[in-house]
Amino acid sequence: MEKRSFIPGLLIAVALLLSIGCVKGGSNGGGGSTTYAIGDTGPAGGLIFYIDEADAFSWTYLEVAPASTEWTSNVWGGFGTTVTGADGTAIGTGAQNTIDIVTQFGGQEPYESKTDYAAKLCSDLESGGYDDWFLPSKDELDAIWDNLVDDGTGANSGVGGFADGTYWSSSETHSGFAWHQSFISGRQNENIKGLSVRVRAVRAF
């Protein structure tokens, strides 16, 4: 009777486990073994603005897209329409807010029949080899200001190429309003969804 050996198969399995490993990260490659600090250039060419040091999420970093991808005058969309689920304000809620908005509005937002509403622009963005961008939540947008843009005196430092203007978050307050943030003073306010202001996407990895 022929004697069989199972050692080659075992070696192959061990080799696969060693090569794959267990890496915490998001879609499109995750974080890998590279570590980043606030203000570093991320894998998609943007800037790192938040690090999940508490290990609370399935991702470690938030990266804001480069200034070259920014839109300068676009609506939040859907004035008079409440988006179920798009009321998340905390860090970690922007991606789901964006999914909920785009799922409900589809190819165009219902009030002004526009295809260039803020959440869809971010969702459709392909930049730096990545397509997992989203419109930041209220607190994610504030983290960009606090960790990158504020020069320490409450003024815009110019880091990241953010204009002295207003930017949309993905956080809805009710059917007619959503949160936005001034990148002149850092103040956040509710405003009418039909207002055309600036939009900058972020991604998690």
VMD Tcl script that draws the C-alpha trace (Angstrom):
set ca {
  {0.00 0.00 0.00}
  {1.35 3.40 -1.00}
  {2.28 5.68 1.87}
  {1.00 9.26 1.43}
  {2.45 12.38 2.95}
  {0.35 15.42 3.91}
  {3.30 17.67 4.69}
  {3.34 19.52 1.31}
  {-0.31 20.48 1.69}
  {0.28 21.68 5.23}
  {3.23 23.80 4.13}
  {1.15 25.39 1.38}
  {-1.62 26.27 3.87}
  {0.86 27.83 6.29}
  {2.48 29.81 3.47}
  {-0.91 31.18 2.40}
  {-1.77 32.27 5.93}
  {1.57 34.05 6.29}
  {1.20 35.84 2.96}
  {-2.41 36.93 3.53}
  {-2.14 37.90 7.21}
  {-4.78 39.89 9.01}
  {-4.70 43.57 8.09}
  {-7.15 46.11 9.45}
  {-8.37 48.44 6.74}
  {-11.16 49.47 4.40}
  {-11.90 48.71 0.78}
  {-9.44 49.01 -2.09}
  {-6.44 47.69 -0.26}
  {-7.01 48.80 3.32}
  {-4.32 50.33 5.46}
  {-1.67 47.66 4.93}
  {1.36 47.90 7.20}
  {1.94 51.61 6.52}
  {1.26 53.96 9.41}
  {0.29 57.61 9.02}
  {0.21 60.76 11.12}
  {-2.24 63.66 10.93}
  {-1.33 65.78 7.91}
  {0.48 62.98 6.06}
  {-0.36 62.29 2.44}
  {-2.63 59.25 2.30}
  {-2.68 56.44 -0.25}
  {-5.16 58.30 -2.47}
  {-3.11 61.50 -2.50}
  {-5.20 63.39 0.05}
  {-4.39 64.31 3.65}
  {-4.91 62.20 6.77}
  {-7.16 64.12 9.17}
  {-8.32 61.53 11.68}
  {-6.83 58.41 13.31}
  {-8.97 55.83 15.09}
  {-6.65 55.37 18.07}
  {-9.42 53.70 20.11}
  {-9.75 50.93 17.52}
  {-13.51 51.56 17.39}
  {-13.99 51.04 13.66}
  {-13.09 48.59 10.92}
  {-10.80 51.28 9.53}
  {-7.94 53.26 11.07}
  {-7.65 56.48 9.04}
  {-9.81 59.15 7.41}
  {-8.33 60.88 4.37}
  {-9.73 64.03 2.75}
  {-9.52 64.25 -1.03}
  {-7.06 66.65 -2.73}
  {-8.12 70.23 -3.46}
  {-8.14 69.44 -7.19}
  {-11.25 67.28 -6.67}
  {-13.27 69.94 -4.86}
  {-16.61 71.19 -6.18}
  {-17.27 74.87 -5.61}
  {-21.04 75.37 -5.87}
  {-23.41 72.46 -5.36}
  {-26.62 71.76 -3.46}
  {-27.18 69.19 -0.72}
  {-30.43 68.46 -2.51}
  {-33.90 67.23 -1.77}
  {-35.40 70.27 -0.07}
  {-38.61 69.14 1.61}
  {-37.58 65.47 1.55}
  {-36.40 63.64 4.65}
  {-33.70 61.06 3.95}
  {-34.20 58.07 6.23}
  {-30.90 57.28 7.97}
  {-28.94 60.36 6.89}
  {-29.05 62.03 10.30}
  {-25.78 60.57 11.59}
  {-23.46 63.29 12.89}
  {-20.65 61.36 14.61}
  {-17.32 60.31 13.17}
  {-17.92 57.02 11.40}
  {-21.39 57.91 10.06}
  {-20.54 59.81 6.87}
  {-20.24 56.76 4.63}
  {-23.66 55.41 5.60}
  {-25.24 58.87 5.36}
  {-23.94 59.11 1.80}
  {-25.27 55.67 0.89}
  {-28.69 56.53 2.31}
  {-28.87 59.86 0.45}
  {-27.83 58.41 -2.92}
  {-30.09 55.38 -2.47}
  {-33.09 57.61 -1.88}
  {-32.32 60.34 -4.43}
  {-30.90 58.06 -7.13}
  {-29.58 59.69 -10.28}
  {-31.02 63.08 -9.46}
  {-32.21 64.77 -6.32}
  {-35.98 65.27 -6.21}
  {-36.42 68.97 -5.56}
  {-34.33 70.63 -8.26}
  {-33.83 67.60 -10.56}
  {-30.06 67.94 -10.31}
  {-27.54 65.17 -10.77}
  {-24.73 67.14 -9.18}
  {-25.91 67.05 -5.57}
  {-23.22 66.80 -2.91}
  {-23.53 63.16 -1.79}
  {-23.65 61.78 -5.33}
  {-20.62 63.77 -6.43}
  {-18.61 62.24 -3.59}
  {-20.02 58.76 -4.14}
  {-19.14 58.87 -7.84}
  {-15.64 60.28 -7.33}
  {-12.67 58.28 -8.58}
  {-9.39 59.82 -7.47}
  {-5.94 58.51 -6.64}
  {-6.92 55.02 -7.75}
  {-9.79 54.78 -5.26}
  {-13.57 54.97 -5.65}
  {-14.71 54.61 -2.02}
  {-15.21 58.33 -1.32}
  {-18.15 59.79 0.59}
  {-19.53 63.09 1.89}
  {-18.23 63.61 5.45}
  {-20.60 63.72 8.41}
  {-20.90 66.81 10.58}
  {-18.21 65.64 13.02}
  {-15.94 64.29 10.28}
  {-16.07 67.68 8.57}
  {-15.30 69.36 11.88}
  {-12.29 67.04 12.36}
  {-10.89 68.32 9.06}
  {-11.13 71.85 10.39}
  {-9.80 71.03 13.87}
  {-6.95 68.73 12.84}
  {-5.80 70.25 9.54}
  {-7.17 73.66 8.65}
  {-7.47 75.68 11.87}
  {-4.20 77.58 12.34}
  {-4.64 77.59 16.11}
  {-6.32 80.97 16.25}
  {-9.61 79.95 14.63}
  {-8.52 81.05 11.15}
  {-7.96 79.09 7.93}
  {-4.30 78.04 7.63}
  {-4.57 77.10 3.96}
  {-3.57 73.48 4.64}
  {-5.33 71.17 2.21}
  {-6.31 74.00 -0.10}
  {-9.63 74.66 1.62}
  {-11.22 77.91 0.56}
  {-12.51 80.60 2.89}
  {-16.00 79.34 2.28}
  {-18.71 76.92 3.38}
  {-18.71 73.13 2.94}
  {-21.55 70.61 3.09}
  {-21.64 67.68 5.48}
  {-23.79 64.59 4.85}
  {-25.71 65.13 8.11}
  {-29.35 66.10 7.62}
  {-31.23 67.96 10.34}
  {-34.74 67.70 8.86}
  {-36.51 67.77 5.50}
  {-35.34 71.25 4.56}
  {-31.95 71.65 6.21}
  {-28.55 69.96 6.64}
  {-25.34 70.79 8.49}
  {-22.59 72.77 6.83}
  {-19.38 74.35 8.13}
  {-17.60 77.61 7.55}
  {-13.92 77.23 6.74}
  {-13.41 80.88 7.60}
  {-14.33 80.58 11.28}
  {-14.92 76.86 11.80}
  {-18.52 77.44 12.88}
  {-21.16 74.85 12.00}
  {-24.76 75.74 11.19}
  {-27.89 74.29 9.65}
  {-28.76 75.66 6.23}
  {-31.25 75.19 3.42}
  {-30.51 72.11 1.31}
  {-30.96 74.13 -1.88}
  {-28.00 76.37 -1.03}
  {-25.04 75.89 -3.39}
  {-21.76 75.68 -1.47}
  {-18.47 73.77 -1.61}
  {-18.09 69.99 -1.42}
  {-15.02 67.90 -0.51}
  {-15.04 64.10 -0.30}
  {-13.32 61.85 2.25}
  {-12.57 58.13 2.52}
  {-11.85 55.63 5.29}
  {-9.19 52.91 5.19}
}
mol new
graphics top color blue
foreach p $ca { graphics top sphere $p radius 0.5 }
foreach p [lrange $ca 0 end-1] q [lrange $ca 1 end] { graphics top cylinder $p $q radius 0.2 }
display resetview
